[in-house]
């Protein structure tokens, strides 16, 4: 389909509202998914670092407790 002007392209032969809403909804879902995944990954990494720090702290405490005995 060929359009003679930008206005005709945006109108899409009377179906422009539906077409552009579909593109907008798709873009919103893709962006939302990307943001949600980044937030979840950041949270998981923080939890893993915290767990590793806790494990290191308990190992250090146990080692210090045994060496003093």
ZATI-627477 format. One record per atom (N, C-alpha, C, CB): y, z, x; chain; residue in one letter; atom name. Coordinates in nm, 4 decimals. Glycine has a CB too. Example, Ala and Ser with C-alpha at 12.3 -4.5 7.8 and 13.67 -1.06 7.14 Angstrom:
BEGIN
R        y        z        x chaine residu atome
R  -0.5690   0.7800   1.3190      A      A     N
R  -0.4500   0.7800   1.2300      A      A    CA
R  -0.3300   0.7800   1.3200      A      A     C
R  -0.4473   0.9046   1.1308      A      A    CB
R  -0.2250   0.7080   1.2850      A      S     N
R  -0.1060   0.7140   1.3670      A      S    CA
R   0.0030   0.7870   1.2900      A      S     C
R  -0.0598   0.5725   1.4084      A      S    CB
END
This chain:
BEGIN
R        y        z        x chaine residu atome
R  -0.1162   0.0000   0.0840      A      X     N
R   0.0000   0.0000   0.0000      A      X    CA
R   0.1235   0.0000   0.0892      A      X     C
R  -0.0007   0.1209  -0.0959      A      X    CB
R   0.2166  -0.0860   0.0617      A      X     N
R   0.3382  -0.1001   0.1422      A      X    CA
R   0.4573  -0.0496   0.0619      A      X     C
R   0.3599  -0.2480   0.1858      A      X    CB
R   0.5459   0.0221   0.1283      A      X     N
R   0.6636   0.0778   0.0620      A      X    CA
R   0.7886   0.0119   0.1189      A      X     C
R   0.6698   0.2323   0.0794      A      X    CB
R   0.8847  -0.0167   0.0320      A      X     N
R   1.0085  -0.0815   0.0732      A      X    CA
R   1.1143   0.0169   0.1219      A      X     C
R   1.0638  -0.1618  -0.0406      A      X    CB
R   1.1024   0.1432   0.0852      A      X     N
R   1.2018   0.2420   0.1280      A      X    CA
R   1.1338   0.3782   0.1453      A      X     C
R   1.3189   0.2514   0.0249      A      X    CB
R   1.2057   0.4674   0.2092      A      X     N
R   1.1541   0.6027   0.2293      A      X    CA
R   1.1380   0.6741   0.0951      A      X     C
R   1.2477   0.6832   0.3220      A      X    CB
R   1.2298   0.6494   0.0033      A      X     N
R   1.2218   0.7125  -0.1293      A      X    CA
R   1.0952   0.6692  -0.2029      A      X     C
R   1.3463   0.6774  -0.2135      A      X    CB
R   1.0587   0.5423  -0.1926      A      X     N
R   0.9351   0.4943  -0.2558      A      X    CA
R   0.8132   0.5573  -0.1894      A      X     C
R   0.9261   0.3402  -0.2481      A      X    CB
R   0.8213   0.5738  -0.0573      A      X     N
R   0.7108   0.6366   0.0142      A      X    CA
R   0.6923   0.7809  -0.0328      A      X     C
R   0.7353   0.6323   0.1665      A      X    CB
R   0.8016   0.8557  -0.0439      A      X     N
R   0.7947   0.9956  -0.0868      A      X    CA
R   0.7457   1.0044  -0.2309      A      X     C
R   0.9325   1.0640  -0.0728      A      X    CB
R   0.7897   0.9108  -0.3164      A      X     N
R   0.7500   0.9122  -0.4574      A      X    CA
R   0.6041   0.8719  -0.4752      A      X     C
R   0.8395   0.8191  -0.5383      A      X    CB
R   0.5511   0.7938  -0.3833      A      X     N
R   0.4106   0.7494  -0.3865      A      X    CA
R   0.3719   0.6921  -0.5226      A      X     C
R   0.3176   0.8659  -0.3516      A      X    CB
R   0.4578   0.6090  -0.5765      A      X     N
R   0.4263   0.5433  -0.7038      A      X    CA
R   0.4107   0.6408  -0.8192      A      X     C
R   0.3002   0.4628  -0.6898      A      X    CB
R   0.4859   0.7520  -0.8144      A      X     N
R   0.4776   0.8501  -0.9226      A      X    CA
R   0.3789   0.9620  -0.8951      A      X     C
R   0.4401   0.7819  -1.0499      A      X    CB
R   0.3033   0.9529  -0.7880      A      X     N
R   0.2042   1.0549  -0.7553      A      X    CA
R   0.2478   1.1411  -0.6369      A      X     C
R   0.0704   0.9895  -0.7250      A      X    CB
R   0.3727   1.1274  -0.5963      A      X     N
R   0.4233   1.1963  -0.4775      A      X    CA
R   0.4113   1.3474  -0.4844      A      X     C
R   0.5659   1.1601  -0.4556      A      X    CB
R   0.4442   1.4050  -0.5985      A      X     N
R   0.4374   1.5503  -0.6111      A      X    CA
R   0.2956   1.6003  -0.5835      A      X     C
R   0.4832   1.5943  -0.7511      A      X    CB
R   0.1972   1.5371  -0.6444      A      X     N
R   0.0577   1.5767  -0.6242      A      X    CA
R   0.0159   1.5572  -0.4785      A      X     C
R  -0.0349   1.4962  -0.7170      A      X    CB
R   0.0496   1.4417  -0.4225      A      X     N
R   0.0098   1.4100  -0.2849      A      X    CA
R   0.0711   1.5085  -0.1869      A      X     C
R   0.0512   1.2669  -0.2483      A      X    CB
R   0.2020   1.5320  -0.1976      A      X     N
R   0.2687   1.6210  -0.1023      A      X    CA
R   0.2287   1.7664  -0.1224      A      X     C
R   0.4193   1.6074  -0.1145      A      X    CB
R   0.1999   1.8060  -0.2446      A      X     N
R   0.1485   1.9416  -0.2686      A      X    CA
R   0.0100   1.9580  -0.2059      A      X     C
R   0.1423   1.9717  -0.4208      A      X    CB
R  -0.0715   1.8539  -0.2137      A      X     N
R  -0.2047   1.8607  -0.1519      A      X    CA
R  -0.1928   1.8715   0.0004      A      X     C
R  -0.2889   1.7362  -0.1903      A      X    CB
R  -0.1025   1.7931   0.0587      A      X     N
R  -0.0802   1.8045   0.2037      A      X    CA
R  -0.0277   1.9437   0.2389      A      X     C
R   0.0195   1.6959   0.2525      A      X    CB
R   0.0643   1.9945   0.1601      A      X     N
R   0.1200   2.1273   0.1860      A      X    CA
R   0.0153   2.2371   0.1754      A      X     C
R   0.2330   2.1559   0.0899      A      X    CB
R  -0.0691   2.2293   0.0735      A      X     N
R  -0.1742   2.3295   0.0563      A      X    CA
R  -0.2731   2.3244   0.1722      A      X     C
R  -0.2476   2.3084  -0.0770      A      X    CB
R  -0.3085   2.2038   0.2146      A      X     N
R  -0.4001   2.1894   0.3273      A      X    CA
R  -0.3401   2.2468   0.4541      A      X     C
R  -0.4363   2.0431   0.3484      A      X    CB
R  -0.2153   2.2168   0.4794      A      X     N
R  -0.1469   2.2698   0.5967      A      X    CA
R  -0.1386   2.4224   0.5911      A      X     C
R  -0.0064   2.2095   0.6080      A      X    CB
R  -0.1098   2.4770   0.4736      A      X     N
R  -0.1011   2.6223   0.4582      A      X    CA
R  -0.2355   2.6893   0.4871      A      X     C
R  -0.0539   2.6579   0.3166      A      X    CB
R  -0.3436   2.6306   0.4391      A      X     N
R  -0.4770   2.6868   0.4639      A      X    CA
R  -0.5111   2.6801   0.6125      A      X     C
R  -0.5840   2.6119   0.3813      A      X    CB
R  -0.4821   2.5679   0.6760      A      X     N
R  -0.5115   2.5549   0.8190      A      X    CA
R  -0.4292   2.6535   0.9016      A      X     C
R  -0.4842   2.4116   0.8661      A      X    CB
R  -0.3016   2.6655   0.8716      A      X     N
R  -0.2173   2.7608   0.9445      A      X    CA
R  -0.2606   2.9047   0.9182      A      X     C
R  -0.0702   2.7427   0.9053      A      X    CB
R  -0.2908   2.9355   0.7936      A      X     N
R  -0.3359   3.0703   0.7595      A      X    CA
R  -0.4649   3.1069   0.8298      A      X     C
R  -0.3542   3.0830   0.6103      A      X    CB
R  -0.5576   3.0137   0.8357      A      X     N
R  -0.6846   3.0381   0.9047      A      X    CA
R  -0.6627   3.0601   1.0536      A      X     C
R  -0.7808   2.9211   0.8829      A      X    CB
R  -0.5772   2.9781   1.1128      A      X     N
R  -0.5486   2.9912   1.2557      A      X    CA
R  -0.4852   3.1262   1.2862      A      X     C
R  -0.4565   2.8781   1.3027      A      X    CB
R  -0.3888   3.1651   1.2060      A      X     N
R  -0.3215   3.2938   1.2278      A      X    CA
R  -0.4190   3.4094   1.2075      A      X     C
R  -0.2007   3.3088   1.1328      A      X    CB
R  -0.5002   3.4031   1.1027      A      X     N
R  -0.5970   3.5101   1.0759      A      X    CA
R  -0.6978   3.5228   1.1900      A      X     C
R  -0.6706   3.4838   0.9433      A      X    CB
R  -0.7433   3.4102   1.2429      A      X     N
R  -0.8380   3.4150   1.3540      A      X    CA
R  -0.7746   3.4741   1.4792      A      X     C
R  -0.8914   3.2756   1.3838      A      X    CB
R  -0.6500   3.4393   1.5058      A      X     N
R  -0.5817   3.4948   1.6236      A      X    CA
R  -0.5623   3.6452   1.6101      A      X     C
R  -0.4459   3.4264   1.6442      A      X    CB
R  -0.5250   3.6906   1.4906      A      X     N
R  -0.5063   3.8336   1.4680      A      X    CA
R  -0.6396   3.9072   1.4824      A      X     C
R  -0.4453   3.8590   1.3282      A      X    CB
R  -0.7450   3.8521   1.4250      A      X     N
R  -0.8770   3.9154   1.4341      A      X    CA
R  -0.9259   3.9195   1.5794      A      X     C
R  -0.9790   3.8400   1.3458      A      X    CB
R  -0.9020   3.8136   1.6539      A      X     N
R  -0.9439   3.8101   1.7945      A      X    CA
R  -0.8679   3.9138   1.8747      A      X     C
R  -0.9222   3.6700   1.8547      A      X    CB
R  -0.7375   3.9225   1.8525      A      X     N
R  -0.6557   4.0208   1.9249      A      X    CA
R  -0.7036   4.1626   1.8941      A      X     C
R  -0.5060   4.0056   1.8876      A      X    CB
R  -0.7338   4.1898   1.7669      A      X     N
R  -0.7826   4.3219   1.7276      A      X    CA
R  -0.9170   4.3517   1.7936      A      X     C
R  -0.7954   4.3312   1.5746      A      X    CB
R  -1.0058   4.2554   1.7940      A      X     N
R  -1.1379   4.2738   1.8551      A      X    CA
R  -1.1249   4.3002   2.0046      A      X     C
R  -1.2265   4.1503   1.8307      A      X    CB
R  -1.0363   4.2260   2.0718      A      X     N
R  -1.0174   4.2458   2.2154      A      X    CA
R  -0.9626   4.3861   2.2434      A      X     C
R  -0.9222   4.1385   2.2727      A      X    CB
R  -0.8681   4.4334   2.1620      A      X     N
R  -0.8153   4.5683   2.1797      A      X    CA
R  -0.9239   4.6735   2.1591      A      X     C
R  -0.6996   4.5930   2.0832      A      X    CB
R  -1.0086   4.6543   2.0588      A      X     N
R  -1.1175   4.7481   2.0339      A      X    CA
R  -1.2173   4.7485   2.1495      A      X     C
R  -1.1886   4.7135   1.9031      A      X    CB
R  -1.2479   4.6317   2.2035      A      X     N
R  -1.3403   4.6246   2.3166      A      X    CA
R  -1.2816   4.6912   2.4407      A      X     C
R  -1.3755   4.4791   2.3473      A      X    CB
R  -1.1526   4.6689   2.4650      A      X     N
R  -1.0882   4.7349   2.5792      A      X    CA
R  -1.0869   4.8851   2.5617      A      X     C
R  -0.9455   4.6837   2.5975      A      X    CB
R  -1.0588   4.9319   2.4404      A      X     N
R  -1.0568   5.0747   2.4130      A      X    CA
R  -1.1957   5.1338   2.4363      A      X     C
R  -1.0094   5.1021   2.2686      A      X    CB
R  -1.2997   5.0658   2.3876      A      X     N
R  -1.4364   5.1146   2.4054      A      X    CA
R  -1.4742   5.1174   2.5535      A      X     C
R  -1.5355   5.0267   2.3269      A      X    CB
R  -1.4343   5.0161   2.6273      A      X     N
R  -1.4638   5.0130   2.7705      A      X    CA
R  -1.3902   5.1260   2.8422      A      X     C
R  -1.4246   4.8763   2.8313      A      X    CB
R  -1.2664   5.1510   2.8055      A      X     N
R  -1.1907   5.2608   2.8659      A      X    CA
R  -1.2546   5.3951   2.8330      A      X     C
R  -1.0448   5.2587   2.8178      A      X    CB
R  -1.3000   5.4117   2.7093      A      X     N
R  -1.3665   5.5365   2.6697      A      X    CA
R  -1.4951   5.5561   2.7488      A      X     C
R  -1.3967   5.5363   2.5185      A      X    CB
R  -1.5687   5.4470   2.7665      A      X     N
R  -1.6946   5.4550   2.8410      A      X    CA
R  -1.6656   5.4886   2.9877      A      X     C
R  -1.7741   5.3212   2.8300      A      X    CB
R  -1.5647   5.4267   3.0452      A      X     N
R  -1.5273   5.4558   3.1839      A      X    CA
R  -1.4834   5.6009   3.1981      A      X     C
R  -1.4150   5.3616   3.2308      A      X    CB
R  -1.4084   5.6504   3.1012      A      X     N
R  -1.3598   5.7882   3.1067      A      X    CA
R  -1.4758   5.8869   3.0973      A      X     C
R  -1.2589   5.8140   2.9938      A      X    CB
R  -1.5709   5.8604   3.0103      A      X     N
R  -1.6845   5.9516   2.9972      A      X    CA
R  -1.7748   5.9443   3.1200      A      X     C
R  -1.7651   5.9192   2.8705      A      X    CB
R  -1.7896   5.8272   3.1785      A      X     N
R  -1.8699   5.8127   3.3003      A      X    CA
R  -1.8028   5.8867   3.4148      A      X     C
R  -1.8897   5.6632   3.3365      A      X    CB
R  -1.6719   5.8761   3.4247      A      X     N
R  -1.5977   5.9460   3.5305      A      X    CA
R  -1.6089   6.0971   3.5119      A      X     C
R  -1.4487   5.9028   3.5308      A      X    CB
R  -1.5986   6.1452   3.3886      A      X     N
R  -1.6085   6.2880   3.3599      A      X    CA
R  -1.7468   6.3388   3.3932      A      X     C
R  -1.5754   6.3166   3.2134      A      X    CB
R  -1.8501   6.2639   3.3568      A      X     N
R  -1.9879   6.3045   3.3854      A      X    CA
R  -2.0131   6.3064   3.5354      A      X     C
R  -2.0878   6.2102   3.3162      A      X    CB
R  -1.9612   6.2083   3.6064      A      X     N
R  -1.9802   6.2012   3.7510      A      X    CA
R  -1.9094   6.3163   3.8188      A      X     C
R  -1.9294   6.0678   3.8062      A      X    CB
R  -1.7893   6.3490   3.7760      A      X     N
R  -1.7149   6.4597   3.8356      A      X    CA
R  -1.7830   6.5922   3.8047      A      X     C
R  -1.5698   6.4613   3.7847      A      X    CB
R  -1.8364   6.6030   3.6848      A      X     N
R  -1.9058   6.7268   3.6459      A      X    CA
R  -2.0328   6.7478   3.7265      A      X     C
R  -1.9395   6.7244   3.4971      A      X    CB
R  -2.1047   6.6413   3.7593      A      X     N
R  -2.2295   6.6534   3.8339      A      X    CA
R  -2.2042   6.6767   3.9815      A      X     C
R  -2.3144   6.5293   3.8151      A      X    CB
R  -2.0981   6.6179   4.0367      A      X     N
R  -2.0727   6.6330   4.1792      A      X    CA
R  -2.0255   6.7740   4.2116      A      X     C
R  -1.9695   6.5308   4.2260      A      X    CB
R  -1.9626   6.8416   4.1166      A      X     N
R  -1.9145   6.9782   4.1405      A      X    CA
R  -2.0254   7.0805   4.1298      A      X     C
R  -1.8046   7.0129   4.0428      A      X    CB
R  -2.1414   7.0473   4.0738      A      X     N
R  -2.2484   7.1442   4.0522      A      X    CA
R  -2.3393   7.1592   4.1692      A      X     C
R  -2.3279   7.1067   3.9347      A      X    CB
END
